[in-house]
Amino acid sequence: MYLLSFYALKHRLRTSLFERFDTPPPQPWKKMLSILPSWVGTGGTFKNLDTGEITVYDPRHRAFPWRAHHQPALIRTPEYLQAYNASPGACTTFWGHSGRRVKTEFRFRPTIHRISFVFLTLYMACKGYWNTVFYNVPNVYEEILKHPKTITAEDVTRILMIMKLWQALTSSGFWFFIMAFVFAGACMGNMLVLFFRVVWKYVPKEEKERIAREAREQMRREGRIRLE
């Protein structure tokens, strides 16, 4: 229940969780998947496929100084302007107005992580409530029959207190369990719906029309079978 509350407070569903727009680096550079840390402003880890050089400075920034994120005055210096104009190119090159292409990536990992987290918390909530309902509560009469000579009034009071606590937890926890089940189911359903809506947005129009046509034909056949 605490984990579900944490999820509700810290996680918000948005489209950026499921898709990411990225501009591939200019040739011959390639962005690498690396566990090496990179400080703010560098952009990650990149490898030159021709020379094998590896750097943490983003080649897409051209001559942009990585310290300029915190010191904007660095991009107003003559040195920066000279370095920026040192490699001019046509409009179809990477730094031209029509040379870059935007790549869309579907983010499967965040979707799987969040659904797995919610599913795990729901499983723990179900298991906790199940163990509470079927907890082996001691029966005061059975305990008296088992230990007629050694049981005391304090023991009977303690057993009755355990039974009252178990009844209170079972009756009050039922509503929390229902709320947790509905909330977790809604979260997982919303994430799946939003993810497939994002993916569906990039399906070609012709393919969408074909799928809709097949769905209408399927519904028409099912309706005809019911009438017959």
PyMOL commands that set and color helices and strands:
alter all, ss='L'
color gray80, all
select helices_A, chain A and resi 2-10+15-17+59-61+66-69+72-76+78-84+108-133+140-146+153-201+205-227
alter helices_A, ss='H'
color red, helices_A
select strands_A, chain A and resi 19-22+29-32+43-48+54-57+103-106
alter strands_A, ss='S'
color yellow, strands_A
deselect
rebuild
show_as cartoon
